[in-house]
């Protein structure tokens, strides 16, 4: 007789052989936590992170399946005792025999065996058991969620997301954390559109959290939808007006949109709410310098001298604004502090824009001879200079070096060698073949 036996499983009990087991019965007695997962958007100004937890099963209010038999009741009782005492191999052996010997397995057995295998870091076997269980009990939220957990452990975030969305649908869209977890998985798989599609309605839910807005904005930015990301974050700051993290994220989106004044004002709000770390202070000071607001930068860094990164930012901004003399002054200052080939290359471009060609040629010649990452780009500039001066022999020699060396510029060099042949044959006008002397995208200082 089993009328006096009760298995306590957290909020649930398995009392008699005649009872039906709730779908989420195992969830109450075993809680697991997936390691923290950070979805980072590395920006140089702000880093946004999303912390996500989940347990392996979620309680379902409805009973399902058939009554347990006396044999099942005894076997489940012993397997649970092993599990409670961390005797996982013994629990797995009992449940394995049950699965090998029975064609009609109980829902509780699938939940319990799947969780034992997950505890044993056997996610591969857990997936097989949980897939079979979910096929037999397609209304089980717990099995769908546990399957998602196992798939995530196998580094299959898309399939994990699909399983979590199945669980979310079975909950009649009430358990929104399941949908949010699916969005996190899609984002990790770089399927930002799918993640955003899930998150857009979720951020309007009464249970929405701050990080849901931030993750949505990140996904939108990855899809180059900065305007929509800004709108999401403007709504977020209305909900969380004292949250510095949301304000900083909005400032970054403004920065990405090129709205630097708005970015600076937004960062200023974040600064007042929560003073940034030393590293963030240096980054913000660099932004303020680039905006021509040295007083704000000075307040952030105190009496410390400007960092190379701050001078880089200021030099780039001045060059873009056309103040080449001031840009050259700044890049010379940073080269004294922290010389690098990239900064020297940037100086060469400034000199060319100032028509100080021989000084620029000297810089690019030294960079080409030195080798390294910028050698081929320097070689290309030298070829362009020779081309635009009508020195076809020198242009051909420089282009031939680029072609022979291979690399990213080989195709462009080969194309110009063909054009050069046409010029020499008289089939192309040399004046119409002049080239821009500044390398596109080269207005970037820094190491």
CORCORCOR-V484256 format. One line per field, one symbol per residue. ss: DSSP state (H for helix, E for strand, - for the rest). phi: phi as a letter, one per 30 degrees, with the letter a starting at -180 (. if undefined). psi: psi as a letter, one per 20 degrees, with the letter a starting at -180 (. if undefined). A space follows every 10 residues. Layout:
ss: ???
phi: ???
psi: ???
This chain:
ss: ------EEE- -EEE------ -E--HHHH-- ---------- ---------- ---------- --E------H HHHHHHHHHH HHHH---HHH HHHHHHHHHH H-----HHHH HHHHHHHHH- --HHHHHHHH HHHHHH---- HHHHHHHHHH HHH---HHHH HHHHHHHHHH -----HHHHH HHHHHHHH-- -HHHHHHHHH HH-------H HHHHHHHHHH HH---HHHHH HHHHHHHHH- ---HHHHHHH HHHHHHH--H HHHHHHHHHH HHH----HHH HHHHHHHHHH ---HHHHHHH H------HHH HHHHHHHHHH ---HHHHHHH HHHHHHH--- HHHHHHHHHH HHH---HHHH HHHHHHHHHH ----HHHHHH HHHHHHHH-- -HHHHHHHHH HHHHH----H HHHHHHHHHH HHHHH----- HHH------- -------
phi: .bdccbcdbi dcbccbdddc dddcededcb cbbdeebccc cdbicabcbc cbcacdbbdc dcdbicddde dddddddddd dedecicded dddedddddd cbdcddeedd dddedddddd hcdddddddd ddddddbdcd dddddddddd ddddibdddd dddddddddd dhiccddddd dddddddddi cdddddddde dddcddcdce dddddddddd ddcicddddd dedddddddb dccddddddd eddedddicd dddddddddd dddaeddedd dddddddddd dibddddddd cicddddedd dedddddddd djdddddddd dddddddbda dddddddedd ddddicdddd eddddddddd ijdcdddddd ddddddeddi ddddeddddd dddddiidcd dddddddddd dddddicbdd ddcdcddcdd iddbcjd
psi: qjhjppopmd iqqogriiqq pqhkhhhhio pqpqqpppop opiihqppqp ppqqriqppp iqqrarqqrg ggggghghhh ggghjkmghg ghgghggghh iphnqqghgg gggghghghj klhghggggh ggghhhmijo gghgghgggg hghjlmhghg ghghhggghh jkkhnhhggg ggggggghjk mhggghhghg hhiiqhjqrg hggggghggh hhjlmhghgh gghhhhhhhm ijohggghgg hgggghijmh ghgghghhgh ghhoprrggh ghghhgghgh jkmhhgghhh icjqqprhhg hggggggggh iimhghghgg hhghhhgmqq hghhgggghg hhhjkmghgg hgghghhhhh aahjghhhgg ghgggggiij nhgggggghh ggghibahjg ggghghhggh hhghijiqph hijqqpippp jiloar.
